[in-house]
């Protein structure tokens, strides 16, 4: 789905479904993985592959914006993992005349 088609989706349930599909396509991998905990896993989900994806960032920003109270002024999170998420939220907010500082 291109950005124009994605932007035209108004139903949050459809956006969530699209985002789940994107996670399955670009973030989910099967194999033999050594996790930072020291344990092994037969699968790995790299969420950054979605939050750094153009359509993924747009979907994440739109979904999260719909969840925020109208008077929200800023969002934050731990650096690196949250950076693309709060940036997407801030950019999507700007397109909807909601000024949300990252």
ABEGO torsion letter per residue (X at the ends): XBAAAAAABABAAAAAAAAAAAAAAAABBBEBBBBAAGBBBABBBBAAAAAABAAAAAAAAAAAAAABBAABABBBBBBGAAAAAAAAAAAAAAAAGBBBBX
